[in-house]
């Protein structure tokens, strides 16, 4: 299974889903993935676990989470007909809409913070607090059903401005968990594994060393991680390395071979093959297309 979404780097505008419902694992299979653009996820119903930046959070109704461009995340849902997973998604490319926010400096600051600041921690709200946001989502869903394609950009740009204007006061007032709350929560063993991989992803994977450092047997490490995330340690590490490779390709002038070494892959040909498997394009083509559109 591929754990990184393949990306067409042609700039998309806005992808929108209103109250998509999944009632079994055939409808929804969570994986570690990262993608172009900003994704705002609103959970209407469901329960499970969100993993982002090596931390896990409880998924429950009223949760809003913002995933930044190419930020690795994973959603593990406890799903059945009695407890469906119902969510809305607003997924957009910031570079396309940036100019629309120039006239509103405060809102522009929030727009920039969403895709470039530290906004990884999700927020939880009472359902009544989200009524204005949900109404906007419903209105766009109804409008898109009959919208002429020539009017699409005007409609979605006005929606995004209005939506972020409504989201900002909610996001500002509902603060992320405090450091003390984080300290009181005992990390899951899988989080400790991800933290270890964050420190050592530039090195060859050595389960024996991880086992020694975390005081767990190699078999227990693999079992715990698979049970908690649905992914193997090696698959997660590959996705992590691809995420870091994207960052270096878009933010540095390093050669592809140097980037391969920076992310812990000593064979450049193997790195290029892995990259193309996950993104459908070579590292050099990815970099070229990125700079054409950003």
C-alpha positions as CSV (number, residue, x, y, z in Angstrom):
1,X,0.0,0.0,0.0
2,X,1.3,3.5,-0.8
3,X,1.2,5.8,2.2
4,X,1.8,9.1,0.4
5,X,-0.7,10.5,-1.9
6,X,0.5,11.0,-5.4
7,X,0.3,14.6,-6.4
8,X,-0.4,16.4,-9.7
9,X,1.5,19.6,-9.1
10,X,-0.6,21.6,-11.5
11,X,-2.2,24.2,-9.2
12,X,-5.7,23.1,-8.1
13,X,-8.1,25.7,-6.8
14,X,-10.3,24.3,-4.1
15,X,-11.5,20.7,-3.3
16,X,-14.6,20.6,-1.2
17,X,-16.7,17.9,0.5
18,X,-19.8,18.4,2.6
19,X,-20.7,15.8,5.2
20,X,-19.1,12.9,3.4
21,X,-20.2,9.7,5.3
22,X,-18.3,6.4,5.7
23,X,-19.9,3.4,7.5
24,X,-17.3,0.7,7.0
25,X,-13.6,0.3,6.3
26,X,-14.3,-0.2,2.6
27,X,-15.5,3.4,2.5
28,X,-12.6,4.7,4.5
29,X,-9.1,3.3,5.0
30,X,-6.8,5.7,6.9
31,X,-3.2,5.9,5.9
32,X,-0.2,8.1,6.7
33,X,-0.2,10.7,4.0
34,X,0.7,14.2,3.1
35,X,-0.4,16.4,0.2
36,X,-0.3,19.7,-1.6
37,X,-2.3,22.6,-0.3
38,X,-4.0,23.3,3.0
39,X,-6.7,20.9,4.2
40,X,-9.3,21.9,6.9
41,X,-11.1,18.9,8.3
42,X,-14.4,19.3,10.3
43,X,-15.7,16.2,12.0
44,X,-19.5,16.0,12.4
45,X,-19.6,12.4,13.7
46,X,-17.1,9.7,14.4
47,X,-14.5,8.6,16.8
48,X,-10.9,7.5,16.5
49,X,-7.4,8.8,16.6
50,X,-5.6,11.6,14.7
51,X,-1.8,11.4,14.5
52,X,0.1,14.6,13.5
53,X,3.6,15.7,14.3
54,X,4.3,12.6,16.3
55,X,1.4,13.4,18.7
56,X,-2.0,11.6,18.9
57,X,-5.4,13.2,19.5
58,X,-8.9,11.9,20.1
59,X,-11.2,12.3,17.2
60,X,-14.8,13.3,18.2
61,X,-17.6,15.4,16.9
62,X,-16.8,19.1,16.8
63,X,-13.1,18.6,16.0
64,X,-11.5,21.0,13.5
65,X,-7.9,20.2,12.3
66,X,-5.8,22.1,9.8
67,X,-3.2,20.1,7.8
68,X,-0.5,22.3,6.3
69,X,1.1,21.6,2.9
70,X,2.9,18.3,2.9
71,X,2.4,17.8,6.7
72,X,2.4,14.1,7.5
73,X,-0.9,13.0,9.2
74,X,-2.9,9.9,9.8
75,X,-6.6,9.3,10.8
76,X,-7.5,6.0,12.4
77,X,-11.3,5.7,12.6
78,X,-13.4,3.3,14.7
79,X,-16.1,2.9,12.1
80,X,-19.3,1.0,11.8
81,X,-22.9,1.6,10.8
82,X,-23.9,2.7,14.3
83,X,-20.9,5.1,14.5
84,X,-20.3,6.5,11.0
85,X,-17.4,8.9,10.1
86,X,-19.0,12.1,8.9
87,X,-16.8,14.9,7.9
88,X,-16.5,18.0,5.7
89,X,-13.3,19.1,4.0
90,X,-12.0,22.4,2.6
91,X,-8.8,21.8,0.7
92,X,-7.2,24.6,-1.2
93,X,-3.9,25.8,-2.7
94,X,-2.8,28.9,-0.8
95,X,-0.8,30.4,-3.7
96,X,-4.0,30.6,-5.8
97,X,-6.0,32.6,-3.3
98,X,-3.2,34.7,-1.7
99,X,-4.0,37.9,-3.6
100,X,-7.7,37.8,-2.6
101,X,-6.7,38.5,1.1
102,X,-4.5,41.6,0.4
103,X,-7.3,44.0,1.3
104,X,-7.9,42.6,4.8
105,X,-4.6,42.6,6.7
106,X,-5.9,40.8,9.9
107,X,-7.6,38.1,7.9
108,X,-4.5,37.9,5.6
109,X,-2.4,37.3,8.7
110,X,-4.6,34.4,9.7
111,X,-4.6,33.0,6.1
112,X,-0.8,33.1,6.2
113,X,-0.6,31.5,9.6
114,X,-2.8,28.6,8.5
115,X,-0.3,27.4,5.9
116,X,2.9,28.8,7.3
117,X,2.6,29.1,11.1
118,X,2.4,26.7,14.0
119,X,-1.3,25.5,13.7
120,X,-0.8,21.7,14.0
121,X,-2.9,21.1,17.1
122,X,-6.6,20.4,16.5
123,X,-9.4,22.3,18.2
124,X,-12.6,20.9,19.7
125,X,-15.9,22.8,19.8
126,X,-19.5,22.3,20.8
127,X,-21.7,21.7,17.8
128,X,-23.7,24.9,18.4
129,X,-20.5,26.9,18.1
130,X,-20.0,25.5,14.6
131,X,-23.4,26.4,13.2
132,X,-22.2,29.4,11.2
133,X,-19.3,27.4,9.6
134,X,-21.6,24.5,8.8
135,X,-24.1,26.8,7.2
136,X,-21.4,28.2,4.9
137,X,-20.4,24.7,4.0
138,X,-24.0,23.8,3.2
139,X,-24.5,26.9,1.1
140,X,-21.4,26.2,-1.0
141,X,-22.5,22.6,-1.5
142,X,-25.9,23.7,-2.8
143,X,-24.3,26.4,-5.0
144,X,-21.8,24.1,-6.6
145,X,-24.6,21.8,-7.8
146,X,-25.8,24.3,-10.4
147,X,-22.8,26.6,-10.7
148,X,-21.4,27.4,-14.2
149,X,-17.7,26.6,-14.5
150,X,-17.0,30.3,-15.5
151,X,-18.3,31.4,-12.1
152,X,-16.3,28.8,-10.1
153,X,-13.3,31.0,-9.0
154,X,-15.5,33.9,-8.0
155,X,-17.8,31.6,-5.9
156,X,-15.0,29.6,-4.2
157,X,-12.8,32.7,-3.5
158,X,-15.8,34.5,-1.8
159,X,-16.5,31.3,0.1
160,X,-12.9,30.9,1.3
161,X,-12.8,34.5,2.5
162,X,-16.1,34.2,4.3
163,X,-15.2,30.8,5.8
164,X,-11.8,31.9,7.2
165,X,-13.4,35.1,8.5
166,X,-15.9,32.9,10.4
167,X,-13.2,30.4,11.5
168,X,-10.7,32.9,12.8
169,X,-12.5,33.9,16.1
170,X,-13.3,30.3,16.8
171,X,-9.6,29.3,16.3
172,X,-8.3,32.2,18.3
173,X,-10.6,31.7,21.3
174,X,-10.3,27.9,21.5
175,X,-6.7,27.5,22.4
176,X,-4.7,24.3,21.8
177,X,-3.9,22.1,24.8
178,X,-1.6,23.7,27.3
179,X,1.9,22.4,27.9
180,X,0.7,21.1,31.3
181,X,-2.2,19.3,29.7
182,X,0.3,17.7,27.3
183,X,2.5,16.7,30.2
184,X,-0.3,15.1,32.1
185,X,-1.2,12.9,29.1
186,X,0.9,9.7,28.9
187,X,2.2,9.3,25.4
188,X,1.3,6.1,23.6
189,X,4.3,3.8,22.8
190,X,3.7,4.5,19.1
191,X,4.3,8.2,19.7
192,X,7.6,7.3,21.3
193,X,8.5,5.3,18.3
194,X,7.7,8.2,16.0
195,X,9.7,10.6,18.1
196,X,12.7,8.2,17.9
197,X,12.2,8.0,14.1
198,X,12.1,11.8,13.9
199,X,15.6,11.9,15.5
200,X,17.0,9.0,13.5
201,X,15.3,9.1,10.0
202,X,18.6,10.2,8.4
203,X,20.2,7.0,9.5
204,X,19.6,3.4,8.3
205,X,16.7,1.8,10.2
206,X,18.0,-0.3,13.0
207,X,15.2,-2.0,15.0
208,X,17.8,-3.4,17.5
209,X,19.0,0.1,18.4
210,X,15.4,1.4,18.6
211,X,14.5,-1.6,20.8
212,X,17.4,-0.8,23.1
213,X,16.6,2.9,23.4
214,X,12.9,2.4,24.0
215,X,13.2,-0.8,26.1
216,X,10.9,-2.8,24.0
217,X,11.6,-5.9,21.9
218,X,11.8,-5.5,18.1
219,X,8.7,-7.7,17.7
220,X,6.8,-5.7,20.3
221,X,7.8,-2.4,18.7
222,X,6.5,-3.6,15.3
223,X,3.3,-5.0,16.7
224,X,2.5,-1.9,18.8
225,X,3.1,0.5,15.9
226,X,1.0,-1.6,13.4
227,X,-1.8,-1.9,15.9
228,X,-1.9,1.8,16.7
229,X,-1.4,3.3,13.2
230,X,-2.3,0.5,10.7
231,X,1.1,1.0,9.2
232,X,4.4,-0.8,9.5
233,X,7.4,1.1,10.9
234,X,9.3,0.8,7.6
235,X,6.3,2.2,5.6
236,X,6.0,5.1,8.0
237,X,9.7,5.8,7.7
238,X,9.5,5.9,3.9
239,X,6.7,8.4,4.0
240,X,8.6,10.5,6.6
241,X,11.6,10.5,4.3
242,X,9.5,11.5,1.3
243,X,8.0,14.3,3.3
244,X,11.4,15.6,4.2
245,X,12.6,15.3,0.6
246,X,9.7,17.5,-0.5
247,X,10.7,20.1,2.0
248,X,14.3,20.1,0.8
249,X,13.4,20.1,-2.9
250,X,11.1,23.1,-2.4
251,X,13.2,25.1,0.1
252,X,16.9,24.4,-0.9
253,X,19.2,24.2,-3.9
254,X,20.7,20.9,-2.8
255,X,21.2,18.3,-5.5
256,X,19.0,15.3,-5.7
257,X,21.8,13.0,-4.6
258,X,22.5,15.3,-1.6
259,X,18.8,15.3,-0.6
260,X,18.7,11.5,-0.8
261,X,21.6,11.3,1.7
262,X,19.9,14.0,3.9
263,X,16.8,11.8,4.3
264,X,18.7,8.6,5.0
265,X,18.8,7.0,1.6
266,X,22.3,6.4,0.4
267,X,21.4,5.0,-3.1
268,X,20.3,7.9,-5.3
269,X,18.6,5.7,-7.9
270,X,16.6,3.9,-5.2
271,X,15.6,7.3,-3.8
272,X,14.4,8.5,-7.2
273,X,12.4,5.3,-7.7
274,X,10.8,5.6,-4.3
275,X,10.0,9.3,-5.0
276,X,8.4,8.5,-8.4
277,X,6.3,5.7,-6.8
278,X,4.9,8.1,-4.3
279,X,4.5,11.3,-6.4
280,X,4.3,10.0,-10.0
281,X,7.2,12.2,-11.0
282,X,11.0,12.4,-10.5
283,X,12.5,14.7,-7.9
284,X,13.9,17.0,-10.5
285,X,10.5,17.2,-12.3
286,X,8.8,17.8,-9.0
287,X,11.1,20.7,-8.1
288,X,10.7,22.3,-11.6
289,X,6.9,22.1,-11.5
290,X,6.8,23.4,-7.9
291,X,8.8,26.5,-8.8
292,X,6.7,27.1,-11.9
293,X,3.6,27.4,-9.8
294,X,4.9,29.0,-6.6
